[in-house]
Amino acid sequence: MASSLEHFVNSVRNLSGEGSWRELYDFLGKSPDVLMRNSEHLDTVLDTLDPQLHSLGVLAIYMVKFMILNQNAAQNQGIQVPEPEVLISQVSQFITVCNGEQIRCAPDSFAELCNQFTQCLVERETPARGIVPLTKAIRKARMNETQLTSIHASLLQLCLMAQNLKPALEFLNVEISEINSENGYFDAKHFLLYYYYGGVINMAVKNFERALYSFEVALTTPSSAVSHIMLESYKKYILVSLILHGKVAPLPKYTSQVVNRLLKPMSAIYHEITTVFATNKPTSLELVLQKHRELLQRENNWGLAKQVQQSLYKKIIQRLTQTFLTLSLSDMALRVQLPSVMEAEKLVLTMIEDGDIYASISQKDGMVLFHDNPDKYDSTSTVERVQKEVNICIELDTQVQKMEEAICTNPVFVKKASGAMEEDDGGRSSASSALQAGAATKVPSFSM
C-alpha cells in the first residue's frame, strides 16, 4: 500500500479513536485526490477499516468511488473504475452498519452518498433495492422524527418507481417542523420533491386531503421563479381539489405573486376542466377529457382526471339528496348521465359505504331512499375524536412557541432586528428635526 494511503488509514484510525470528528471531517475533505490516484487499492483500504468504528473514513472512500463511476472515460484514464453492482451492494451494507453519531458529523457527505446511491439504482432500474437502506439512512441522519433531510425525497422517489408505497407512509404521516441543513447540502429542490412525491403517494393511497396539503406546501414555498416541480404540483393540486371539494380551493394569501401570475397560463387545460366541472354536466366533462387525453396521459394525470369524472357523478348525487326523499335508480341514472341503472346502483352503494351519503336501496322496486345523518355526535368515539384534535392543536401551539423562542434568541435575527430598530430611531429623529425646523413656516392647507 502506498505511503499516502497508509497515512490516510492511520489518520482515520487515530482520529476516530480520539473521537475528533471535526478534525477528521476536515482531513477527509482534503483526501479525494489521494484516494483517486490510488483507486486500485481502495478495496484493500476498506478491508483494513471497520465500517462501524471508522464510518467517516469508509464514507469518504465510497464517495470517491462514485466520483470515479460518474466521470467519463477520458477522465478515468489510468484509474480503476468500480463495478456498479458491487458498489451498490457495498454501500447498501455500509448504510446498514455505519455509526449514526459519526455520519451526523458529515451530513453533507452522507446525504450526497445516498443521492448517488439512489441515482445509480434509478439508472439501473432497480429501485426496490434501495428502499430498506434509505429507510435506515433517514433514521440515522435525522435528529428527531419531525426533521426533514434530503434523503427523504430520494426514498419517496424509489418507493414510487418500485410501486412499493408502504415504507414511505412512515415518513409522510408526520408533521415536518425542522429541516436538517446538512452543512448547506439541503436545497429547495429536496424540499419541493419531498412534498411533490408525498402528494403523489398520498393520492395513490386515496388520502386526498393529505395529498392536497402536500401540493399546497410545494406551491406556497417562497420563490422568485416557478420551477417544473411547482408546475406539476399545481396541475395535480387542481385535480385533487376537484375530487375532494368539488371546486379548486384558492391558494393562501402568502403564496408568492410570481406563482399566482405564471402558473395559471401554463395550466390552461386544467382550468378548462375546472370550468366544465362547474357546469355539472358529465357528458361535457367527458368530451373535454377525451380531447386532452393524450396530454393528460403524457403528464401522468389521466387516471387522476378519470377520478375527477367520478367525483362529478358523486357531486350530482349528493345534490339530489337535498331535493328528493326517494328516487328510482333509472331516474337517477338519467339525471346523473350514467350509462346504465347498474352503474347507478354500483355508485350509490359505494357512496353509502364511504359515508358520502346516507341512503338505502329497495331491491323490490329499485328505489333509493335518502336518510338524514344518523350520527348525533353524542358517542364516546366523537368525544375521543374531538380530544385528539384538541391535543394536536395544543402540540402545534407548543411547537410554535419553541420556534418563536429559537428565532428570538438567534444571534442573526437579534442583530438584524436591532439594526432595524436603530434605523427606525434614526428616521424618527430626522423627522422630528425637520418638523422643528419647519415650525415657523406656514403649513399649506388643501381643500377637498
C-alpha positions in Angstrom: 0.0 0.0 0.0 1.4 3.4 -1.0 2.7 5.6 1.9 0.0 8.2 1.2 -2.7 5.6 1.7 -1.0 4.4 4.9 -1.1 8.0 6.2 -4.8 8.1 5.3 -5.6 4.8 7.1 -3.5 5.8 10.2 -5.2 9.3 10.4 -8.7 7.8 10.1 -7.9 5.2 12.8 -6.2 7.7 15.2 -8.7 10.5 14.9 -11.7 8.1 15.1 -10.1 6.5 18.3 -9.8 10.0 19.8 -13.3 11.0 18.8 -12.0 14.0 16.9 -14.8 14.0 14.4 -14.5 17.7 13.4 -10.8 17.3 12.7 -11.4 14.0 10.8 -14.1 15.7 8.7 -11.7 18.4 7.7 -8.9 15.9 6.9 -11.2 13.8 4.7 -12.3 16.9 2.8 -8.7 17.1 1.5 -8.3 13.4 0.7 -10.2 12.7 -2.5 -7.2 13.4 -4.8 -5.1 10.9 -2.9 -7.8 8.3 -3.0 -8.4 8.7 -6.7 -4.7 8.4 -7.5 -4.8 5.0 -5.6 -8.1 3.8 -6.9 -6.8 0.2 -7.4 -6.1 -0.1 -3.7 -9.4 1.3 -2.3 -10.9 -2.1 -1.7 -7.8 -3.1 0.3 -8.2 0.1 2.4 -11.8 -0.8 3.0 -10.7 -4.2 4.3 -8.4 -2.5 6.9 -11.1 -0.2 8.2 -14.2 -1.1 10.4 -17.3 0.4 8.8 -18.8 1.0 12.3 -15.7 2.3 14.1 -14.3 4.2 11.1 -17.6 5.2 9.4 -16.4 8.7 8.3 -13.3 7.2 6.6 -15.3 4.4 4.8 -17.8 7.1 3.8 -15.1 9.1 2.1 -13.9 6.1 0.1 -17.4 5.3 -1.2 -17.8 9.0 -2.2 -14.6 8.8 -4.3 -15.8 5.5 -5.8 -19.0 7.2 -7.0 -17.0 10.2 -8.3 -14.9 7.8 -10.4 -18.0 6.0 -11.6 -19.6 9.2 -12.8 -16.6 10.5 -14.7 -16.2 9.9 -18.4 -13.7 7.5 -20.0 -11.1 10.3 -20.7 -11.1 11.4 -17.1 -10.8 7.9 -15.8 -7.8 7.1 -17.9 -5.4 5.1 -15.7 -8.0 4.9 -12.9 -9.7 1.7 -11.9 -13.5 2.1 -12.3 -15.6 0.3 -9.7 -18.2 -2.2 -10.8 -21.7 -0.6 -10.2 -23.3 -3.8 -8.9 -20.5 -4.4 -6.4 -20.6 -0.7 -5.3 -24.4 -0.8 -4.8 -24.0 -3.9 -2.5 -21.1 -2.3 -0.6 -22.9 1.0 0.0 -26.2 -0.8 1.0 -24.3 -2.8 3.6 -22.4 0.3 4.8 -25.6 2.3 5.3 -27.0 -0.6 7.4 -24.0 -0.9 9.8 -22.4 2.6 9.9 -22.3 4.6 13.1 -25.1 7.2 13.3 -23.1 9.5 15.6 -20.2 9.7 13.2 -22.2 10.2 9.9 -24.1 13.0 11.6 -20.8 14.8 11.8 -20.6 14.8 8.0 -24.3 15.2 7.0 -23.4 16.7 3.6 -21.2 13.7 2.6 -23.7 11.2 3.8 -26.6 12.9 2.0 -24.5 13.0 -1.2 -23.7 9.3 -0.9 -27.4 8.5 -0.5 -28.2 10.7 -3.5 -25.5 9.0 -5.7 -26.7 5.6 -4.5 -30.3 6.5 -5.5 -29.3 7.7 -8.9 -27.3 4.6 -9.6 -30.4 2.4 -8.7 -32.6 4.6 -10.9 -30.3 4.3 -13.9 -30.1 0.5 -13.5 -33.9 0.4 -13.0 -33.6 -1.5 -9.7 -35.3 1.0 -7.2 -36.6 -1.7 -4.8 -33.0 -2.5 -3.7 -32.6 1.0 -2.1 -35.8 1.2 -0.1 -34.6 -0.6 3.1 -31.1 1.0 3.1 -32.5 4.6 2.7 -35.1 4.0 5.4 -32.2 3.2 7.7 -30.2 6.1 6.4 -33.0 8.6 7.3 -33.3 7.2 10.8 -29.6 7.6 11.3 -29.3 11.0 9.7 -32.2 12.9 11.3 -32.1 14.3 14.9 -35.8 13.7 15.5 -38.9 12.3 13.7 -40.1 15.7 12.5 -36.8 16.7 10.9 -36.6 16.7 7.1 -33.5 15.5 5.3 -32.6 15.4 1.5 -32.7 11.6 1.8 -36.5 11.7 2.4 -37.0 12.8 -1.3 -34.7 10.0 -2.5 -36.6 7.4 -0.6 -40.0 8.6 -1.9 -38.7 8.5 -5.4 -37.6 4.9 -5.1 -40.9 3.9 -3.5 -42.8 5.4 -6.4 -40.6 3.8 -9.0 -40.8 0.4 -7.3 -44.6 0.8 -6.7 -44.0 -0.1 -3.1 -45.6 2.8 -1.2 -46.0 1.4 2.3 -42.4 2.1 3.5 -42.9 5.8 2.5 -46.0 6.3 4.6 -44.0 6.2 7.9 -42.2 9.4 6.8 -45.2 11.1 5.3 -47.6 10.7 8.3 -45.6 13.2 10.4 -45.7 17.0 10.6 -42.3 18.3 9.5 -41.2 21.1 11.8 -37.5 21.2 11.2 -35.0 20.9 8.3 -31.6 19.4 8.5 -29.4 21.8 6.6 -26.8 19.1 6.1 -24.0 21.7 6.2 -25.6 23.5 3.2 -26.2 20.4 1.1 -30.0 20.6 1.6 -31.5 22.5 -1.3 -35.0 23.9 -2.1 -35.3 21.1 -4.7 -35.2 18.5 -1.9 -37.9 20.3 0.0 -40.2 20.6 -3.1 -39.6 17.0 -4.2 -40.4 15.6 -0.7 -43.8 17.3 -0.8 -44.5 16.6 -4.5 -43.6 12.9 -4.2 -45.5 12.9 -0.9 -48.6 14.3 -2.6 -48.4 11.7 -5.4 -48.0 8.8 -2.9 -51.0 10.1 -0.8 -53.0 10.3 -4.0 -52.2 6.7 -4.8 -53.5 5.5 -1.3 -56.6 7.7 -1.7 -55.6 10.1 1.1 -56.6 13.1 -1.0 -56.8 15.5 2.0 -53.1 14.9 2.8 -52.2 15.0 -0.9 -53.8 18.4 -1.3 -51.9 19.7 1.7 -48.6 18.4 0.3 -49.1 20.1 -3.1 -50.2 23.3 -1.3 -46.9 23.3 0.7 -44.9 22.9 -2.6 -46.9 25.8 -4.2 -46.6 28.2 -1.2 -42.8 27.8 -0.8 -41.3 31.3 -1.1 -39.8 31.7 -4.5 -38.9 34.3 -7.1 -39.4 31.9 -10.0 -41.6 28.9 -10.9 -39.9 25.5 -11.0 -41.1 22.5 -13.0 -41.8 20.7 -9.7 -44.2 23.6 -8.7 -45.9 23.5 -12.1 -46.6 19.7 -11.8 -47.8 20.2 -8.2 -50.2 22.9 -9.4 -51.7 20.6 -12.1 -52.3 17.9 -9.5 -53.5 20.4 -7.0 -56.3 21.4 -9.3 -57.4 17.8 -10.0 -57.2 16.7 -6.3 -59.1 19.8 -5.2 -61.9 19.0 -7.6 -62.1 15.4 -6.3 -62.0 16.5 -2.6 -64.1 19.7 -2.6 -65.8 19.8 -6.0 -64.0 23.1 -6.7 -60.5 24.5 -6.8 -59.6 25.8 -3.4 -57.8 29.2 -3.6 -54.2 29.2 -2.6 -53.3 31.1 0.6 -52.6 34.8 0.5 -49.0 34.3 1.4 -48.3 32.5 -1.9 -45.6 34.2 -3.9 -47.1 36.6 -6.6 -44.9 35.0 -9.3 -46.6 31.6 -8.6 -50.2 33.1 -9.0 -49.2 35.1 -12.1 -47.4 32.4 -14.0 -48.9 29.0 -13.2 -52.4 29.7 -14.5 -51.5 30.4 -18.1 -49.2 27.4 -18.0 -52.0 25.1 -16.9 -54.8 26.2 -19.3 -56.1 22.6 -19.9 -56.6 22.0 -16.2 -58.5 25.3 -15.8 -60.7 24.2 -18.8 -61.5 21.0 -16.9 -62.4 23.1 -13.8 -64.7 25.3 -15.8 -66.6 22.4 -17.4 -66.7 20.6 -14.0 -68.6 23.6 -12.5 -71.4 23.2 -15.1 -72.3 19.8 -13.5 -72.6 18.2 -17.0 -70.7 14.8 -17.1 -71.0 14.4 -20.8 -69.3 17.8 -21.4 -66.6 16.8 -19.0 -66.1 13.5 -20.8 -65.7 15.4 -24.1 -63.0 17.7 -22.6 -61.1 14.8 -21.1 -61.1 12.9 -24.3 -60.0 15.9 -26.2 -56.9 16.3 -24.0 -56.4 12.6 -23.2 -53.0 12.4 -25.0 -51.6 15.3 -23.0 -53.1 14.1 -19.7 -51.6 10.6 -20.3 -48.2 12.2 -21.2 -48.2 14.1 -17.9 -49.3 11.0 -15.9 -52.6 12.7 -14.9 -55.1 10.6 -16.9 -56.0 8.3 -14.0 -56.5 11.3 -11.7 -58.6 13.1 -14.4 -60.9 10.0 -14.6 -61.3 10.2 -10.8 -62.4 13.8 -11.3 -65.1 12.5 -13.6 -66.3 10.0 -10.9 -66.2 12.8 -8.4 -68.7 14.8 -10.5 -71.1 11.9 -10.6 -70.9 11.8 -6.8 -71.4 15.6 -6.5 -74.6 15.4 -8.6 -76.0 12.5 -6.5 -75.2 14.5 -3.3 -77.2 17.4 -4.7 -80.1 15.1 -5.4 -80.2 14.1 -1.7 -81.1 17.8 -0.9 -84.0 17.7 -3.4 -85.6 14.3 -3.1 -86.5 11.9 -0.4 -86.8 9.0 -2.8 -85.7 8.5 -6.3 -85.7 5.5 -8.7 -82.3 4.1 -9.9 -83.4 4.6 -13.5 -84.3 8.2 -12.9 -81.0 8.7 -11.1 -79.1 7.2 -13.9 -80.8 9.7 -16.3 -80.2 12.7 -14.1 -76.6 11.9 -13.4 -76.0 10.9 -17.0 -74.7 7.4 -16.1 -74.6 4.8 -18.8 -76.9 2.3 -17.1 -79.1 1.6 -14.0 -76.5 -1.0 -12.9 -73.8 1.7 -12.9 -76.1 4.0 -10.8 -76.7 1.3 -8.2 -73.0 0.5 -8.0 -72.1 4.1 -7.5 -74.8 4.7 -4.8 -73.6 1.6 -2.9 -70.0 2.8 -3.0 -71.1 6.3 -1.7 -73.1 4.7 1.1 -70.1 2.5 2.1 -67.8 5.6 2.1 -70.2 7.7 4.1 -70.7 10.2 1.3 -74.5 9.9 1.5 -77.0 8.2 3.9 -79.4 6.1 1.9 -80.8 2.6 1.3 -81.8 0.8 -1.9 -85.1 -1.1 -2.1 -84.3 -4.2 -4.2 -88.1 -4.8 -4.6 -88.8 -1.7 -6.7 -85.4 -0.2 -7.3 -86.0 2.9 -5.3 -83.3 4.8 -3.4 -84.4 6.2 0.0 -82.3 9.1 1.3 -81.9 9.5 5.1 -80.6 12.1 7.5 -77.2 11.8 9.1 -77.7 9.2 11.9 -74.8 10.4 13.9 -76.0 12.6 16.8 -72.4 13.4 17.9 -73.0 12.2 21.4 -71.0 9.0 21.4 -67.7 8.3 23.1 -66.0 8.0 19.7 -67.0 11.6 19.0 -65.5 12.8 22.3 -62.3 10.8 21.5 -62.1 12.4 18.1 -62.6 15.9 19.5 -60.0 15.3 22.2 -57.5 14.1 19.6 -57.9 17.2 17.6 -57.5 19.4 20.7 -54.3 17.5 21.6 -53.0 18.2 18.0 -53.7 21.9 18.5 -52.0 22.0 21.9 -48.9 20.3 20.4 -48.9 22.7 17.5 -49.1 25.7 19.8 -46.1 24.3 21.8 -44.1 23.8 18.6 -44.8 27.4 17.5 -43.7 28.8 20.9 -40.5 26.8 20.7 -39.8 28.0 17.2 -40.5 31.6 18.2 -38.1 31.3 21.2 -35.4 29.9 18.9 -35.9 32.7 16.4 -35.9 35.4 19.1 -32.6 34.1 20.6 -30.9 33.6 17.2 -27.9 36.0 17.0 -28.5 36.8 13.3 -32.1 37.7 14.0 -31.2 39.8 17.0 -28.6 41.7 15.1 -30.9 42.4 12.2 -33.8 43.4 14.5 -31.6 45.7 16.5 -30.2 47.2 13.3 -33.8 47.8 12.0 -34.7 49.5 15.3 -31.7 51.8 15.1 -32.6 52.8 11.6 -36.2 53.4 12.7 -35.0 55.6 15.6 -32.7 57.5 13.2 -35.6 58.1 10.9 -37.8 59.4 13.7 -35.1 61.8 14.9 -34.7 63.2 11.3 -38.4 63.6 11.0 -38.6 65.4 14.4 -35.8 67.8 13.4 -37.5 68.5 10.1 -40.7 69.4 11.9 -39.0 71.6 14.4 -37.1 73.4 11.6 -40.3 74.0 9.7 -42.4 75.0 12.7 -42.1 78.7 11.7 -43.1 78.0 8.2 -46.8 78.1 7.4 -48.2 74.6 6.6 -50.2 74.7 3.3 -53.8 73.6 3.6 -55.7 71.7 0.9 -59.5 71.9 0.3 -61.4 68.8 -0.7 
